Amino acid sequence: MKVSEALKTRITCRAFLDKQVPEATVRQILEEAKYAPSGGNLQPWHAYAITGDRLKEFLAIIAEKQKANPFGDGDTEYDIYPKGLTDPYKARRFKCGEDMYATIGVPREDKEGRMKQFMRNFNFFDAPVAMFFAIDRQMGLGQWSDLGMFIQSLMLVAREHGLHTAPQEAWAIWHKTVSEFLGMPEELMLFCGLGLGYMDESAPINHLRTDRAPLEEFATLSGF
């Protein structure tokens, strides 16, 4: 698979098949993704992958905690979206949400239906492999960018292996529980979770393809 094909076919998969991913495949994906660039070759990423009974144990803990705290451990350690977000970014985010809920027939006024779908984040949309990514607290904005490039590389490599992913910043609301379960050292900050597995092609929500702005809207070329 070409890189361009992997980019165009990568989506946030929100419905996975009940089909296991071999440990060897997960290891290979991580091995290949580690060649992502990073300033000064700091390689500031930390990755955790869980599956099987270990994943079931974790999801059971989350499900129990959700009964009393449906919105997680409290404040996230970083702003998932900027406060006071303006257009065109605000409009893009709004349309993405509306288009996604439209695929499953959940209108804006159906608050219960929207909450039910949101909560599916916290079983990784039934993905057989759950991954978490963290970064050392001493790192700055440049290294957060490096972490993003590592995760992007991992998602593209996953496509090469016929797999799909669901990157989920939503897991940041459970940063205390995740860190405790994984035994993450205090100097690491959770960034996001990610579901990995085989996509359920028949699920309507996986038919969503989000818009992309035209080249003229985001790029300036001169001297050509």
N, C-alpha and C positions, 0 to 999 in steps of 0.2 A: 504494500500500500504506500502510495506517495504521501509525503507530508501534507501537500495541499488537499488531498482526499481525506486524510485524517482530520484536518482542520474543519473541512466542510461537513463531515459526517459526525463530528463530536457534538453531542447535545447533553443537556442535563437530563439524564434518564430518571424518570420518576415512577417506574414500574419494572422490576427485575424478575427474571425467571427463577424458579427454584432449581437451580443447577449450580453445583459447586465449581469453584475455581481452584485448580491444583496449586499447592504450595509452590511448586517449582515455577509456575507461571507468575505468581505474585513476586517471587524473588527475582525473576528475570526482569520484570517490569521495573522494579526498584533499581536493579543493577544498571539498566539502560538509562533510566531517568537521571541517575547521578551525574551524568555528563552535561547536565544543564549548566549554563554559565553563572558565575557569581563574581562580583567585584573582589579583586585580590585573592580569588579562589578560596574565600572563606567557607563556602559550602555551609551556610547557616541553617540548613533545614534539619529537622528531626521528624522521623516518620514512625508510626505505629500501625500495625495491621493485625486484626483479630477476626476469627471466624469460628464456626462450630459451636461447641458448648460454651466456650469462653465468651463468644458474642451473645449467645442466649442469656448467659448470666448477667452481662452488662445491660442488655435491653430490659431484662426483668427489673433491675434496679431503677432504671429510668422510668419504667411504667409505674412502679410503686411510688416513686417520688412525684410523678406528675399528678397523682391524686390530690396532693396537698399544694403542690407548686407547679401548675401547668406551664408557667413561663420561666422555669429553670431556677438556677441558683441565685439569681439576682442580676445586678448590672453586669454587662459584658466588660471585658478588660480593654476593649477598644471600640470605637464607633464603627459598626458595620456599614452604615451609610452616613455621610456628612449631615450634620444638623443644618436645617435651612436650605436643603438641596434645591437648586434652581433649574429651570429649563435650559437646554433640552434634556438634561439628565433625569429630572423629575418626571417628565412626560414619558420618557423611554421606560423608566421603571414601572410607571402606572400601566402602560400598554402591555408590558410583559406579563404583569399579573393578570390583567383582564383577559388576555389571549390564552393564558394557561388555564384559568378557571373555565373559560368558554369550552375548552376541549372536553371537560367532564360535566358540562351543563350546570355549573354552580354560579348563579347570578350574584351580584354584589350584595343584594339584600339578604342573601342566605348566609348569615353570620355563622351558624352552626356548621353548615357544609364547608365553609372556608376554613374554619378552625379544625375540622376533622382532617382536611387535606394538609393543613400546616403541620398537624401532629404526626403525619406520616414521615416527616423529616426524621423523626426520632426513632424510627425503626429502619432507617436507611432505605426506605421504599422497598423493603424486602431483599435488599442486596445481600448476597452470601458472604461478602467480605466488607468489613468496615475499616476505614483508615482514618487516622488523625494526624495532623501536622502541627508542629510547634516550632517556636523560635526562641532563642536565648534573649532574655530581657535587656541585655546590654546592647543589642543590635538596634540600628537606626532605620530610617526610611529606605535607604538603599538596599539593605539586607532583606527587608520585607519584600521588596521587588524581586530579589533573587529567589526568595521562597516561592513567590508566585510563578516564576519561570520554571522552578523545579516541578511544581504541581502541574503546570501546563504540559511540561515534557512528559510527565507520568501519564496524563490523560491521553496524549497523542500516541504514546507507546501502547497504551491499553487498546486503542483502536486497531493498531497493527496486529494485536493478538485476538481480534474479533470481539473485544469486550467494550462495555460502556461504563461511564462513570456519572456520579452525581456529587459535584462539589457543594458543600453545605456550610456556609458561614453561620447558619442557624445554630450549630452546635456550640457556638461561643457562649450561649446563655447557660450552658451546662458545664462551664469550664472547671468548676471546683470538683464536680462529680467525675468528670472525665479524667482530670489530673490525678485524683485519688485512686481511681480504678486502675489506671495504667501505671501508677507509681512514678509519675513524672517528677523530676527534681524541681525544687521551687524556682530555680532560675529560668525554667522554661515557661513560656506563655502559649496557651492553645490558640491556634489561628482558626482552624476549621476541621470539619470531618469530610469524609468522602465515601460514597458507596461504590463498590466495584463488582461487576458481574455481567451476566448476559441479559440484554434488553428484551423485554416482552414486546415484540413488534406489534401485537394485536391490541395493546393498551392505547386507548384514544389519547391519553395525556402525552404519550411519546410521539404523537404526530405533530406536536408543536415545533415550529421552526421560527425562532425569534428574528425580528428585523435587524438589518445592518444598515447603517447610514451610508449614503453614497460617498465615493472617494472625495468629491469636492467639498464635502462637509467637514472632513477631519484632516485632510492633507493639503500641504502647500508645496508645489514643485516649482523650481526656478532654475534657469541656466541650462536647460536641456535643449 
